[in-house]
Amino acid sequence: MTCLNRVCERAKQGCTVIKQLDSKIVYQNKWMSVREDRVLRPSGAEGIYGVVDKPDCAAIIAIDNGFIHLVQQYRYTVQERCWEIPQGAWESSPDADHLDLAKGELREETGLDAASMTYLGAQFIAYGFLNQTCHVYLATFLTQKENQLDSEEEDLITRAFPVDEFERMIIDNDIKDCVTISAYGLAKLKGLV
């Protein structure tokens, strides 16, 4: 049996394929930490693995009467204002129930309350380096209240788009956020939108 076959067999059995030998935090702020792990690979070779630790987040597809509610804000990392579905994490409460998190993020960013929150599932955002899980919800039967932006969202705006226009924005590459696109794709494949 080759080394690769042994690795695959161990992975199927739920075994850890790469063993962590040591770990150290190399950077930390209130939103995330970055650690460098010294690892042992199945071949016996040692290496390092960089991991970004962030609390779980929620992404909310808020649709009512044929309109989807999006938010737009300046994303410093790509130097652009971007449309996306409401999403976020509570760094001050990383163990919060993800339904409460989804309701809270929807209200915070859009001012909307939803009479129905349907859980669509969990997705990994960028598991090549990030351990964050994104919990996806479909919010319907919406009521407009007041939004409650936090200080990092001072430039955030919200707007409702017809669903067909939103889909065109994805196709035309006007929406590039992978969370928005994958969450909507999941809802669409489940026949919920």
N, C-alpha and C positions, 0 to 999 in steps of 0.2 A: 504494500500500500504506500503510495507516495505521500510526501509531507502534506501536499495540498489536500489530498483525500482525507488524511487524518484530521486536518484542520476543519474540513467540512463536516466530518462525522462528529467531531467534538462540538462544533457550533450547533448542529442539529440536536445534540443532547443537552444544550443549554450551558455548556462549559464556557468559561472565559477563555477566549482564544489568545488575547494579549493580556499579560499579567502586569499589574502595576507594582513597581518595586519601590518607588518613592514619589512624593508629590510636594510641590512648594508653590505657594501663591506668589506670583511675580507682579501682580497689579490688582488693586481693588478700589472700588468706589461704591456709592450707595445703590447703584443699578446692576453691577456685575462684578465678578472677579475673574481673573485670568490665571490659570495655573499651568505649570509645566510638570508633566508626569514623566518619570523615567520608567520605561517599560521593557518587558522581555517578550519577544515575539516567539511564536511556536518553533521557529527554526533555531532558536537559541540566541539570536542576535538581539543585542540591547539597542534601545533608541529612546527618543523623546516624543512626547505627544502634547501639543498645546490644546487646552480645553478652556472654553468660556463657559462659566457657570452663571446662569440667570434663572430667576424663578419662573414657574409656568406662567403662561399668558392666555388670554382669551381673545378670539376674533369673532366679530358679530356681523352676520349678514342680516341687516335690518330692511325688510321689504314689506310694503303695504300699498295696496291699490295700484300695483304695477310700477311702483317706484322703489329704487334702492337708495338708501341713505349712505353717503360717503363723507369722508373727512379729507381735508387737504391741509398739509403743513409743510414747512421747509424741512427737508431732510439734509442735515449738514454733511453727512458722509458722502452723499452723491451730488451735493450742491444744487438741488432742485426742489421745487414744490411738487408734491406728489399726491394724487388721489388714491385713496385706499379705504377699505372698510374699517369701522372703529375696531381698535385692538389695543391691548396693553396688558401690563402686569402691575401688581401692587408690591413693590419692593419692600415697603414697610410691613407688609403682611404676606410673606411668601407662601404660607400654608393655607391661605384663604380658599374656601370652597370655590371651584371654578365657575359654578352657576352664579354665585354672588359676585364674583369678579366680572363675569360677562355683563350682568345687569348694571353693575357699577360703572364699568367702562362705557357702556352704551349711554347711560345717563350723563356721565361726566363729559363725554366728547360731543354728543348730539343733543342732549336734553330730552331724549326719548325714553319712555317707559314702555315695556312690552307686556301685553297680557299673556303672551305665549312665547316660551323660550324652548326650542327643540334642540337637544344635543345631537350633533352630527358625528362627532368623533374627535379623536386626538391625532395631531400631526406633529412630526419633527420638522423644524424650520430649516436647519442647516446642520445636520448631525455629523458632518465631517469635522466640525470644531466646536459646536454649540450643543449643550445638553438640554436646552429649553423645549418643553412640550407646549404646543398651542392647542387649546380646546376650542372647537368651532361650534358656534350656535347659530340657529336661524331664529330671528326675532320677528314676530308678527303681531298684528292688532296693536298698533303703536299709538301712543298718546304723547303729544308734545308738551314738555315742561321747560324748565330752564337748564341750560348746560352748566357744568361746574368744573371748568378747566383748571388744571393745576398750572403752576408757574412755568413749567417747561413747555406748555402748550399755548402760550400767549398768542401765537400767530395762527392757530388752528381755526379753520372755517368748516362749515358743514353745508351740504346741499343734497337734495334728492334728485336723482336722474331716472328717466324712464329705463326700465330694465333692458330694452333693446339698444338704447344708446350706450348704456354701461357695457354691454357685450361688445359693441363696436369699438369702444375705447380699449378693451382688452385686445381685440383683434388688430387694431391699428397701432398697438404698442404705446398708447397714451397712458395706460395703467401697466406698471412694470412690477408692482409689489407681488412677490411670490405667495405671500400669505393670502392676499385678496383673491388672486387667481385660483390657487389650489382650494381654498375654502369654498368659493363659488362653484368650482368644478365638482367638488364633493356633493354639494347641495343639488346641483343639476343632475349628476349621475344617480342620485337617490330619488330623483323625480319630485323634489320639493320646491323647485323654482322653475 
